[in-house]
Each structure stands twice: as C-alpha cells, then as structure tokens.
Amino acid sequence: MTSGTTKSHSRPAQPRRRAGRLGAASAAVLAIAGGAVLGLAAPASAHNYLVSATPAADSTLTELPDTFAITTNDRLLDIGDTDSGFAMRIVGPDGKYFEDGCVDVDGPTMSTAASLGDPGEYQVEWQIISADGHTVSDAYDFTWDAPAGLSPAEGSATPPACATAGDGSSAAATTTGSESGESSSTTSDALWIGAGGLVVVAAVVAVLLLVRRRPAPSADDPDEG
C-alpha cells in the first residue's frame, strides 16, 4: 500500500504587497486632496482683523488726537482710492455723531477726524473692505475726559456726509456688526469651492485607476498526487 504526501501550497506574497502599496497610495492621494481643498478654502475666510486703534479700546482719552484711526493685520481693499464701503463713526453718550464724515484709507489703516463733545463714554463704529473682498465691521468704546477749557462740539443727530464725497463715498455705508457683506464675495468663494471639488474628483479618478491596474492574484500550483 502506497501512501501519498499532501503538499501545502500558499499564494505568492507579491499580490499582498501590491495590495498594501495600493492602499498606501490611495490614502496618500486622499490626504493630498484633502490638504488641497483646505488650502483653497483658507483664502475665503481670511478676513482682516483689528490690531491697534487710536484711541485704544476701553482707554481714557484726555487730549483730542489729530485723527481717530484703526489698523488691521493686512492691507485694506480700497479699489480706485474711492473709500467706497469704508466708514468710521464717533458716537457720543448722547447718541450724536462727532466725526466729519470723511475717511482716509492708507494700507492697513483707516482714519477720520472728529471733534468730541461733553465728557463721557464714546463708541467708535467702523466698517472696512477686507483684503479678501469681504466687508467687516465692529465697534469699541473709550472714555472722553475733556481737558479744562476745551469747548465741546455740538455733534450731529445723523451721520455727517463728507464735504468732498461723491455718490460712492463711505458716508453711505450703514452696515454694522462683527461681519457682513458676504454676498460681495459670493463669486470668489464659488470659484474656490469649485476648484476644491475638481481636486476631489481628480483624486477619486486616480484611486479608481490604481484599483483597475491591480494585478490578479496568481493561481495555485496544481496539486500533486
């Protein structure tokens, strides 16, 4: 009686190694695509923010400055030097306005001239066009401690218009709040989002191509009797 031996067969390791490389490549492609999308989305949310002001927020002012000013972290978008979309208001404790209605935009800084009234708590309201095209606005308080002998200004019940401003002057701006004007950059944001979508689609196509090129596993050797 003859006895046979059973020979064990195993699949070659090469297909498994290729599958591992495929998974790593797919993960790398998706990681790159995700990073690209986040990189494209970043410019759409990079609004200017306040870094300094004259007078400073919550400070006590004892002398009238030449100009009231705010400075942001980046240049301001003043197209054609028209000051369109920019505004700076100095509101007194009686609700009156004490600025002259004109603003000057210079790089990251916007300024205006103002004559203050009676001592008390005042508020600076400002609106700018950020470097990314968004309208950004905010407000802060300061205290006016007028020096002796200074005659208080009367102020205005309504925001004054700049004497040299045209139809596109900043005096027409009325938006307040921490952020506004999102519609002004809708087209720009749509372009960024569309570009991000194309990156994702390209990544998916690349992964599918890698999957289709994956070699078929080698067949087992025929059993020997």
C-alpha positions as CSV (number, residue, x, y, z in Angstrom):
1,M,0.0,0.0,0.0
2,T,1.4,3.3,-1.0
3,S,1.0,6.4,0.9
4,G,0.9,9.8,-0.6
5,T,2.1,13.0,0.9
6,T,0.0,16.2,0.7
7,K,2.0,19.2,-0.4
8,S,0.7,22.5,1.0
9,H,0.5,25.4,-1.4
10,S,0.5,29.1,-0.5
11,R,-0.3,32.2,-2.6
12,P,2.7,34.2,-3.5
13,A,3.3,37.2,-1.2
14,Q,3.7,39.6,-4.1
15,P,-0.1,40.3,-4.7
16,R,-0.4,41.1,-1.0
17,R,2.5,43.5,-1.1
18,R,1.0,45.2,-4.1
19,A,-2.4,45.5,-2.4
20,G,-0.6,47.1,0.6
21,R,1.1,49.6,-1.7
22,L,-2.3,50.3,-3.4
23,G,-3.9,51.1,-0.1
24,A,-1.0,53.4,0.9
25,A,-1.1,55.2,-2.4
26,S,-4.9,55.6,-2.1
27,A,-4.5,57.1,1.4
28,A,-1.8,59.4,0.2
29,V,-3.9,60.7,-2.8
30,L,-6.9,61.3,-0.5
31,A,-4.6,63.1,2.1
32,I,-3.2,65.4,-0.7
33,A,-6.7,66.1,-2.0
34,G,-7.9,67.0,1.5
35,G,-5.0,69.3,2.1
36,A,-5.5,71.0,-1.2
37,V,-9.2,71.6,-0.5
38,L,-8.4,73.1,2.9
39,G,-5.7,75.2,1.3
40,L,-8.1,76.5,-1.3
41,A,-10.8,77.3,1.3
42,A,-8.4,79.2,3.5
43,P,-8.3,82.5,1.5
44,A,-12.1,82.6,1.6
45,S,-12.1,83.1,5.4
46,A,-9.0,85.2,5.9
47,H,-10.8,88.4,6.9
48,N,-8.8,91.4,8.2
49,Y,-9.0,92.0,12.0
50,L,-8.2,94.9,14.3
51,V,-4.6,95.0,15.7
52,S,-4.5,98.6,17.1
53,A,-6.6,101.7,17.4
54,T,-6.4,105.4,18.3
55,P,-7.8,105.8,20.9
56,A,-7.3,102.3,22.2
57,A,-10.3,100.2,23.1
58,D,-11.5,100.8,26.7
59,S,-9.0,103.6,27.2
60,T,-9.4,107.1,28.6
61,L,-8.7,109.9,26.2
62,T,-7.6,113.2,27.8
63,E,-6.4,115.0,24.7
64,L,-8.1,115.2,21.3
65,P,-6.0,113.3,18.7
66,D,-5.4,114.7,15.2
67,T,-7.2,111.7,13.8
68,F,-9.1,108.7,15.0
69,A,-7.7,105.5,13.4
70,I,-7.8,101.7,13.3
71,T,-5.1,99.5,11.9
72,T,-5.7,95.9,10.8
73,N,-3.4,93.0,10.1
74,D,-3.5,93.4,6.3
75,R,-3.9,96.0,3.6
76,L,-7.5,97.3,3.1
77,L,-9.1,96.8,-0.3
78,D,-9.7,100.4,-1.4
79,I,-10.5,100.0,-5.2
80,G,-9.6,103.1,-7.1
81,D,-8.9,105.1,-3.9
82,T,-12.6,105.9,-3.6
83,D,-13.0,104.9,0.1
84,S,-16.2,103.2,-1.1
85,G,-17.5,100.8,1.5
86,F,-15.4,102.3,4.3
87,A,-16.9,104.2,7.3
88,M,-15.8,105.4,10.7
89,R,-18.2,107.0,13.2
90,I,-17.6,108.5,16.6
91,V,-20.8,108.3,18.7
92,G,-21.1,110.2,21.9
93,P,-23.0,109.4,25.1
94,D,-26.0,111.4,23.8
95,G,-26.1,109.4,20.6
96,K,-24.8,112.2,18.4
97,Y,-22.1,111.8,15.8
98,F,-18.8,113.7,16.1
99,E,-16.8,112.6,13.0
100,D,-16.6,114.8,9.9
101,G,-17.9,112.0,7.6
102,C,-14.6,111.6,5.7
103,V,-12.2,108.7,5.9
104,D,-8.7,108.2,4.7
105,V,-7.5,104.7,3.8
106,D,-3.8,104.0,3.7
107,G,-2.6,100.4,3.5
108,P,-3.9,98.6,6.6
109,T,-5.1,101.8,8.3
110,M,-8.4,103.8,8.1
111,S,-8.7,107.2,9.9
112,T,-11.1,110.1,10.3
113,A,-11.1,113.5,12.0
114,A,-13.5,114.2,14.9
115,S,-14.3,116.9,17.5
116,L,-15.7,115.5,20.7
117,G,-18.5,116.9,22.8
118,D,-19.1,116.5,26.6
119,P,-17.1,114.1,28.6
120,G,-18.4,110.6,28.9
121,E,-18.3,107.2,27.2
122,Y,-18.0,107.3,23.4
123,Q,-18.1,104.5,20.8
124,V,-16.1,104.1,17.6
125,E,-18.0,102.3,14.9
126,W,-16.0,101.2,11.8
127,Q,-16.5,99.3,8.6
128,I,-13.8,98.2,6.1
129,I,-13.4,96.2,3.0
130,S,-11.0,93.4,3.9
131,A,-8.1,92.3,1.7
132,D,-10.2,89.2,0.7
133,G,-13.1,91.4,-0.5
134,H,-15.4,90.8,2.5
135,T,-17.0,93.7,4.3
136,V,-16.0,93.6,8.0
137,S,-17.3,95.9,10.7
138,D,-17.2,96.2,14.5
139,A,-17.2,98.8,17.4
140,Y,-15.4,99.6,20.6
141,D,-15.7,102.0,23.5
142,F,-13.5,104.7,25.0
143,T,-13.9,107.3,27.7
144,W,-13.5,111.0,26.9
145,D,-12.1,113.1,29.8
146,A,-12.0,116.5,28.2
147,P,-9.2,118.9,29.4
148,A,-10.2,122.1,31.2
149,G,-11.1,125.0,28.9
150,L,-12.0,122.9,25.8
151,S,-15.3,123.9,24.3
152,P,-17.4,120.8,23.5
153,A,-18.5,120.2,19.9
154,E,-22.3,120.0,19.3
155,G,-22.3,116.9,17.2
156,S,-24.9,115.8,14.7
157,A,-28.1,113.8,15.1
158,T,-27.3,111.9,11.9
159,P,-24.0,110.6,10.5
160,P,-22.4,113.6,8.6
161,A,-21.5,113.3,4.9
162,C,-18.0,114.1,3.8
163,A,-18.0,117.5,2.1
164,T,-15.9,116.2,-0.8
165,A,-17.6,112.7,-1.1
166,G,-19.3,111.6,-4.3
167,D,-22.0,109.0,-4.8
168,G,-19.7,106.2,-3.8
169,S,-18.5,107.8,-0.6
170,S,-18.2,105.9,2.6
171,A,-20.8,108.1,4.2
172,A,-23.4,105.9,2.5
173,A,-22.3,102.8,4.3
174,T,-24.7,101.7,7.1
175,T,-23.7,98.2,7.9
176,T,-22.8,97.4,11.5
177,G,-22.0,94.2,13.3
178,S,-18.9,91.9,13.6
179,E,-19.0,90.8,10.0
180,S,-21.2,91.5,6.9
181,G,-21.2,91.8,3.2
182,E,-20.8,88.1,2.5
183,S,-22.6,88.5,-0.8
184,S,-19.9,90.8,-2.1
185,S,-17.6,87.8,-2.4
186,T,-20.0,85.1,-3.4
187,T,-18.5,84.7,-6.9
188,S,-15.0,84.5,-5.4
189,D,-16.0,81.8,-2.8
190,A,-17.8,79.8,-5.5
191,L,-14.6,79.7,-7.6
192,W,-12.6,78.4,-4.6
193,I,-15.2,75.8,-3.8
194,G,-15.4,74.7,-7.5
195,A,-11.7,74.3,-7.6
196,G,-11.7,72.2,-4.4
197,G,-14.4,70.0,-6.0
198,L,-12.2,69.4,-9.0
199,V,-9.3,68.4,-6.8
200,V,-11.5,65.8,-5.0
201,V,-12.8,64.4,-8.4
202,A,-9.3,64.1,-9.7
203,A,-8.3,62.2,-6.5
204,V,-11.2,59.8,-6.9
205,V,-10.3,59.1,-10.5
206,A,-6.7,58.4,-9.6
207,V,-7.8,55.9,-6.9
208,L,-10.1,54.1,-9.4
209,L,-7.3,53.9,-11.9
210,L,-5.0,52.4,-9.4
211,V,-7.6,49.8,-8.4
212,R,-8.2,48.8,-12.1
213,R,-4.4,48.3,-12.6
214,R,-4.2,46.0,-9.6
215,P,-2.8,42.6,-10.9
216,A,-4.9,39.5,-10.4
217,P,-3.6,37.1,-7.8
218,S,-1.5,34.2,-9.1
219,A,-3.3,30.8,-9.3
220,D,-2.2,28.0,-7.0
221,D,0.0,25.3,-8.5
222,P,-1.8,22.1,-9.4
223,D,-2.0,19.5,-6.6
224,E,0.4,16.6,-6.9
225,G,-0.9,13.1,-6.1
